[in-house]
Amino acid sequence: MAKTRIQFICQACGTIHTRWAGKCDGCGEWNTLVEDGTQGGVGGGPQALRSPRKGRPVALTTLSGDIEDAPRIASGIAELDRATGGGFVRGSALLVGGDPGIGKSTLLMQAAAALARKGHRIVYVSGEEAVAQVRLRAQRLGAADSPVELAAETNVEDILATLADGRRPDLVILDSIQTLWTDIAESAPGTVTQVRASAQQLIRYAKSTGAAIVLVGHVTKEGQIAGPRVVEHMVDAVLYFEGEGGHHYRILRTVKNRFGPTDEIGVFEMSDMGLREVANPSELFLGERSAQAPGAAVFAGMEGTRPVLVEIQALVAPSSLGTPRRAVVGWDSARLSMVLAVLEAHCAVRLGQHDVYLNVAGGYRIGEPAADLAVAAALVSSLTGLALPADCVYFGEISLSGAIRPVAHALQRLKEAEKLGFAQAVLPAGPEEPVGGMGGRSFQPATLADLVIRIAGSRLKRAGNDD
């Protein structure tokens, strides 16, 4: 009988260790090694039980040739189709991650019902809930009348045998990958070995049959999809479902897509009847905006191919502490420190004795450096107590020298702002000159000091008008 060899696998990165240690040598995480038994000695495992197969030559081709568009299955949910690049690609594997209770199962149930009503064969396999629990959700969402085929199973071999019985499904939803297990691995469900082996079998089934596979993944406390990162490399697309507990909207963000653009988003609103599409997210993020409050600036950002307008709020207050506070919600705290340093060094704006609080309205998260100019304008506005023009948008990147650098997609940002009623903009000078109604009322500062002088000059202008 083959000897069982014990090894330890990191649950964070998948690194294999011959003995247990408190810290993983691969990723540096603590207490992530889990014991895993394999059969045989060197090269042990399922492959060692069979004689090696002789390789066969594969056909080689050239880079030139006819290109066919990837066949897609459009769900009819516009925001979901936008995030996936136009719909689910046949024969592809898609991984969806998100916090517990964020709405992953709700979104996929709505998509499954919409596709099933169009005549597609949809199979929904739940590894976490019983059939009755899934039916309750379907009744709440008004999807109980759709012909979605439902099963509650966690064994991969049984799932594949069920899928092979009958007509090939167009879409298979597996909720979730951490609950599945396969006979070829002896470790417990949820471990690196089981997740990797289960995902590999399901992806192989998708590629060989042409059925689209959607895997639901749990996330860690850091917000990353749990399990080995190799699963994210194996699948064709990775989507993150984001949202704050105190807000009713949800964002489906694309971080990887082999068949479409990345950094695309779809915006949804959570209600008692499920998720509702938000066709114009800028109106959602600007819905409760106060036009006369100082410290508020509207930033024209880009999410993939979609322009999004969002309000940035800043509060600068005198500090009674030896070390002033710096609190940031929705933006990079290190980038805030850089903007504060540039204001101090090049614009003579003294913030060393003030607490600084920065918030992106609506719980939205900004990841692009084009928000530097809007943040700086909000900070100066709060410090001086002067409200910025209500019909003005800001975008531009600030360098350490105080210069303002151009950003991409300036015309798209301006068109979105003009559509929502904004009449002027503050943006860096670049190859794309503003056109249309906002072209004549745009301000293009060369340095950050020019913007500070413009904001501070409004106080002198106001004082002159009062006299």
C-alpha positions in Angstrom: 0.0 0.0 0.0 1.3 3.5 -0.9 2.6 5.5 2.0 0.7 8.6 3.0 2.9 11.7 2.8 1.9 14.6 5.0 2.4 18.1 3.7 1.1 21.5 4.8 -0.5 24.0 2.4 -1.0 27.7 3.0 -4.7 28.7 2.8 -3.8 32.2 1.6 -1.4 31.6 -1.3 -1.2 27.8 -1.8 2.5 27.4 -1.0 3.4 23.8 0.0 5.5 23.2 3.1 7.0 19.9 4.2 6.5 20.7 7.9 4.2 23.0 9.9 5.4 26.5 10.7 3.6 29.5 12.2 4.4 31.8 9.3 4.1 31.0 5.5 7.3 31.4 3.6 5.5 32.3 0.4 3.2 35.2 1.5 4.2 35.9 5.1 0.8 35.2 6.6 0.6 33.7 10.1 -1.4 30.5 11.1 -2.5 29.7 7.5 -0.9 26.3 7.1 -3.3 23.3 7.1 -2.3 19.7 7.0 -3.0 17.8 3.8 -2.2 14.1 3.1 -1.2 12.8 -0.3 -0.5 9.3 -1.5 2.9 8.0 -2.5 6.4 9.5 -2.3 8.0 11.7 -4.9 5.4 12.5 -7.6 2.6 10.9 -5.5 -1.0 11.7 -6.3 -3.7 10.6 -8.8 -1.3 10.8 -11.7 1.2 8.4 -10.0 -1.3 5.6 -10.0 -1.5 5.5 -13.8 1.2 4.7 -16.3 2.4 7.9 -18.0 0.6 8.7 -21.3 2.7 9.3 -24.4 2.3 12.8 -25.6 0.6 13.6 -29.0 1.5 16.4 -31.3 -0.8 19.4 -31.4 -1.5 21.6 -34.5 0.4 24.9 -34.7 -1.0 27.9 -36.5 -0.1 31.5 -37.1 -1.2 34.8 -35.6 -3.1 35.9 -38.7 -6.4 34.5 -39.5 -10.2 35.0 -39.2 -11.4 36.1 -35.8 -14.9 35.4 -34.5 -16.6 37.3 -31.8 -17.1 35.4 -28.6 -20.7 34.0 -28.5 -22.5 35.6 -25.6 -25.7 35.1 -23.7 -27.2 38.4 -22.8 -29.1 38.3 -19.6 -31.3 41.4 -20.3 -30.0 43.0 -17.0 -28.2 46.0 -18.6 -25.9 46.6 -15.6 -24.8 43.0 -15.4 -24.2 42.8 -19.1 -22.1 45.9 -19.0 -19.9 44.5 -16.2 -19.4 41.2 -18.1 -18.7 42.9 -21.4 -22.0 42.2 -23.1 -23.2 39.0 -21.5 -22.0 35.6 -20.4 -19.5 34.0 -22.9 -20.3 30.4 -23.8 -17.6 28.1 -22.6 -16.2 30.6 -20.1 -15.8 30.5 -16.3 -16.7 33.5 -14.2 -15.9 34.1 -10.5 -18.1 36.4 -8.4 -16.9 37.5 -5.0 -18.4 39.7 -2.3 -19.1 40.2 1.4 -21.7 38.0 3.1 -25.2 39.3 2.5 -24.1 41.8 -0.1 -26.5 40.3 -2.7 -24.5 37.8 -4.8 -27.1 35.1 -4.7 -29.9 37.6 -5.3 -28.2 39.0 -8.4 -27.5 35.5 -9.8 -31.0 34.3 -9.1 -32.4 37.3 -11.0 -30.1 36.7 -13.9 -30.9 33.0 -13.9 -34.6 33.7 -14.0 -34.2 36.3 -16.8 -32.3 33.9 -19.0 -34.6 30.9 -18.3 -37.6 33.0 -19.4 -35.8 33.5 -22.7 -35.6 29.7 -23.3 -32.1 29.0 -22.1 -31.4 26.0 -19.9 -30.2 27.3 -16.6 -28.9 25.1 -13.7 -28.5 26.6 -10.2 -26.6 24.4 -7.8 -26.5 25.5 -4.2 -23.9 24.2 -1.8 -24.8 26.4 1.2 -28.6 26.4 1.2 -31.3 23.8 1.0 -33.7 23.7 -2.0 -36.5 25.1 0.2 -34.3 28.1 1.1 -33.5 28.9 -2.5 -37.2 28.6 -3.4 -38.1 31.2 -0.7 -35.6 33.6 -2.2 -37.0 33.0 -5.7 -40.6 33.7 -4.4 -39.4 37.0 -2.8 -37.8 38.0 -6.1 -40.7 37.0 -8.2 -38.7 34.4 -10.0 -40.5 31.2 -8.8 -42.3 30.9 -12.1 -39.2 30.8 -14.2 -38.0 27.3 -15.4 -34.7 27.3 -13.6 -33.4 23.8 -12.7 -32.4 23.7 -9.0 -30.2 21.3 -7.0 -28.5 21.2 -3.6 -25.2 19.3 -4.0 -21.6 19.7 -3.0 -19.8 16.8 -4.7 -18.3 17.8 -8.0 -18.5 14.4 -9.6 -22.2 14.2 -8.9 -22.8 17.7 -10.2 -21.0 16.9 -13.5 -22.9 13.6 -13.9 -26.2 15.6 -13.4 -25.2 18.2 -16.0 -24.3 15.5 -18.5 -27.8 14.0 -18.2 -30.0 15.8 -20.7 -29.5 18.8 -22.9 -26.3 20.8 -22.4 -27.1 23.8 -20.0 -26.4 27.3 -21.3 -25.4 28.6 -17.8 -24.5 26.8 -14.6 -24.4 28.8 -11.3 -22.5 27.2 -8.4 -22.9 28.8 -5.0 -20.3 28.6 -3.7 -16.9 27.2 -4.7 -15.7 26.9 -1.1 -18.4 24.3 -0.3 -17.6 22.0 -3.2 -15.4 18.9 -2.9 -14.1 16.3 -5.3 -13.1 12.6 -4.8 -9.6 13.2 -6.2 -8.6 15.3 -3.2 -8.7 14.0 0.4 -8.7 17.3 2.2 -11.7 19.0 3.7 -14.0 21.3 1.6 -12.8 24.9 1.5 -9.1 24.0 1.7 -6.7 25.1 -1.1 -6.5 21.6 -2.5 -10.2 21.1 -2.8 -11.0 24.6 -4.1 -8.3 24.3 -6.8 -9.2 20.7 -7.8 -13.0 21.5 -7.9 -12.5 24.7 -9.9 -10.2 22.9 -12.4 -12.8 20.2 -13.1 -15.6 22.7 -13.5 -13.6 24.9 -15.8 -12.6 21.8 -17.9 -16.3 21.0 -18.2 -17.1 24.5 -19.4 -14.3 24.5 -22.0 -15.2 21.1 -23.4 -19.0 21.6 -23.6 -19.5 25.3 -24.2 -21.6 25.9 -21.1 -20.9 29.1 -19.2 -20.0 28.5 -15.5 -20.4 31.1 -12.7 -18.6 30.4 -9.4 -19.5 32.3 -6.3 -16.5 32.9 -4.0 -16.3 33.9 -0.3 -14.1 36.9 0.6 -11.6 37.3 3.5 -11.7 40.1 6.0 -9.4 42.1 3.8 -12.0 41.9 1.0 -10.1 39.4 -1.3 -11.7 36.3 -2.6 -10.9 33.4 -0.2 -8.8 30.4 -1.4 -5.8 30.2 -3.6 -5.2 33.1 -6.0 -4.6 30.5 -8.7 -8.4 30.2 -9.1 -8.6 33.8 -10.2 -5.9 33.1 -12.8 -7.8 30.0 -14.0 -11.2 31.7 -14.7 -11.9 34.0 -17.6 -13.5 36.9 -15.6 -13.5 38.0 -11.9 -16.2 40.3 -10.6 -16.4 41.8 -7.1 -19.8 42.8 -5.7 -19.2 45.8 -3.4 -21.4 48.0 -1.1 -21.5 49.6 2.3 -23.9 48.3 4.9 -25.4 51.7 5.5 -26.1 52.4 1.9 -28.7 50.8 -0.4 -26.7 50.7 -3.6 -24.3 47.9 -4.8 -21.5 48.1 -7.3 -20.5 45.1 -9.5 -16.9 45.8 -10.4 -14.9 43.9 -13.1 -11.3 43.3 -12.2 -10.5 40.8 -14.8 -12.2 39.9 -18.1 -10.6 38.0 -21.0 -13.5 38.9 -23.3 -14.1 42.5 -22.4 -12.9 45.7 -20.7 -11.7 45.6 -17.1 -12.5 48.2 -14.4 -16.1 48.3 -15.7 -18.9 48.7 -13.2 -22.6 48.0 -12.9 -24.6 49.9 -10.3 -27.6 48.4 -8.5 -30.0 49.5 -5.8 -31.1 47.0 -3.2 -34.8 46.9 -2.4 -37.2 44.5 -0.8 -37.9 43.0 -4.2 -34.3 42.4 -5.1 -31.7 44.4 -7.0 -32.8 47.2 -9.3 -30.6 48.7 -12.0 -29.3 52.2 -11.7 -29.0 53.5 -15.2 -27.5 56.9 -14.2 -25.3 56.4 -11.1 -24.2 60.1 -11.1 -27.7 61.2 -10.1 -27.6 58.6 -7.3 -24.3 59.9 -5.9 -25.3 63.6 -6.2 -28.9 63.2 -5.0 -28.6 64.7 -1.6 -26.0 67.3 -2.4 -25.9 70.7 -0.6 -24.9 73.4 -3.0 -24.0 76.1 -0.4 -21.9 74.0 2.0 -18.1 74.8 2.0 -15.7 71.8 1.6 -17.7 70.0 -1.1 -16.4 69.5 -4.7 -17.9 67.4 -7.5 -15.4 65.0 -9.1 -15.9 63.8 -12.6 -14.4 60.3 -12.6 -14.2 57.3 -14.9 -15.1 53.7 -14.2 -14.0 51.7 -17.2 -16.0 53.2 -20.1 -18.5 54.9 -17.8 -18.1 58.5 -16.5 -19.4 58.9 -12.9 -19.8 62.1 -11.0 -19.5 61.9 -7.2 -19.2 64.5 -4.4 -16.0 64.7 -2.4 -16.5 66.2 1.1 -13.7 67.7 3.2 -13.7 69.1 6.8 -10.7 71.0 8.0 -11.0 72.0 11.7 -8.4 73.3 14.3 -6.9 70.5 16.2 -6.4 70.3 20.0 -4.1 67.3 19.7 -0.3 67.3 19.3 -0.7 65.1 16.2 -3.7 66.2 14.1 -6.1 63.6 12.9 -6.3 62.4 9.3 -9.4 60.4 8.5 -10.3 59.2 5.0 -13.3 57.3 3.8 -13.5 56.2 0.1 -10.0 57.3 -1.0 -6.4 56.5 -0.5 -5.0 57.9 2.8 -1.5 58.0 1.4 -2.6 60.1 -1.6 -4.4 62.5 0.8 -1.1 63.0 2.7 0.6 63.8 -0.6 -2.0 66.4 -1.5 -1.6 68.0 2.0 2.1 68.1 1.6 1.9 69.8 -1.9 -0.5 72.4 -0.4 1.9 73.1 2.4 5.1 73.3 0.3 3.9 75.0 -2.9 0.7 76.9 -2.0 1.4 78.2 1.5 -1.7 76.5 2.8 -1.0 75.6 6.4 -2.8 72.5 7.6 -0.3 71.2 10.1 -2.4 72.3 13.1 -5.7 71.2 11.7 -7.7 67.9 11.7 -8.6 66.8 8.2 -11.5 64.5 7.4 -12.3 63.4 3.9 -15.3 61.5 2.7 -16.6 60.3 -0.7 -20.4 60.8 -0.6 -22.6 57.7 -0.9 -19.9 55.3 0.3 -18.4 55.2 -3.2 -14.7 54.3 -3.5 -12.3 56.3 -5.8 -9.2 54.6 -7.2 -7.9 56.9 -9.8 -5.4 59.8 -9.2 -7.6 62.2 -11.2 -9.5 63.0 -8.0 -6.4 65.0 -6.7 -7.7 68.3 -8.0 -11.2 67.8 -6.5 -9.7 66.8 -3.1 -7.5 69.9 -3.0 -10.4 72.2 -4.0 -12.5 70.7 -1.2 -9.8 71.1 1.4 -9.1 74.8 0.5 -12.8 75.5 0.4 -13.3 74.0 3.9 -10.3 75.8 5.3 -11.4 79.2 4.0 -15.1 78.7 4.6 -15.9 79.5 1.0 -18.4 77.3 -0.9 -17.3 76.3 -4.4 -19.5 77.0 -7.4 -22.4 74.5 -7.4 -22.3 74.1 -11.2 -18.5 73.3 -11.4 -16.7 69.9 -11.7 -13.1 69.1 -10.9 -10.6 66.5 -12.2 -6.9 66.4 -12.6 -3.8 64.8 -11.2 -1.4 66.7 -8.9 2.4 66.1 -9.1 4.8 66.6 -6.3 6.1 69.8 -7.9 2.6 71.3 -7.7 1.9 71.0 -11.4 -1.4 69.7 -12.6 -1.1 66.8 -15.0 -3.7 65.9 -17.7 -5.8 62.7 -17.3 -7.5 60.5 -19.9 -11.1 60.7 -21.2 -11.5 64.4 -20.4 -14.2 64.9 -23.1 -16.3 62.0 -21.7 -16.1 63.5 -18.2 -17.2 66.9 -19.5 -20.1 65.5 -21.5 -21.4 63.6 -18.5 -21.2 66.8 -16.3 -22.9 68.9 -19.0 -25.7 66.3 -19.3 -26.4 66.7 -15.5 -26.5 70.5 -15.6 -23.0 71.5 -14.8 -21.9 74.6 -16.6 -18.1 75.0 -15.8 -15.1 72.8 -15.1 -11.7 73.0 -13.6 -9.3 70.6 -15.4 -5.7 70.4 -16.5 -4.6 71.6 -19.9 -4.1 68.8 -22.3 -4.4 67.6 -25.9 -8.2 67.3 -25.6 -9.6 70.9 -25.4 -13.1 71.3 -23.9 -15.8 71.9 -26.4 -19.5 72.7 -26.3 -21.1 74.8 -23.6 -18.5 74.1 -21.0 -15.6 75.1 -23.3 -15.9 78.8 -22.7 -16.3 78.5 -18.9 -13.6 76.1 -18.1 -10.5 77.0 -16.0 -7.2 75.2 -16.8 -4.7 76.0 -14.0 -1.1 75.1 -14.7 -0.2 74.6 -11.0 -2.2 74.0 -7.9 -1.3 77.4 -6.6 -3.4 78.9 -9.5 -6.4 77.0 -8.2 -5.8 78.1 -4.6 -5.5 81.8 -5.7 -8.7 81.4 -7.7 -10.7 80.1 -4.7 -9.2 82.6 -2.3 -9.8 85.4 -4.8 -13.5 84.7 -4.6 -13.4 85.9 -1.0 -11.9 89.3 -2.1 -14.4 89.5 -4.9 -17.3 88.8 -2.5 -16.0 91.4 0.0 -15.8 94.0 -2.8 -19.3 93.4 -3.8 -20.5 93.7 -0.2 -18.8 97.1 0.1 
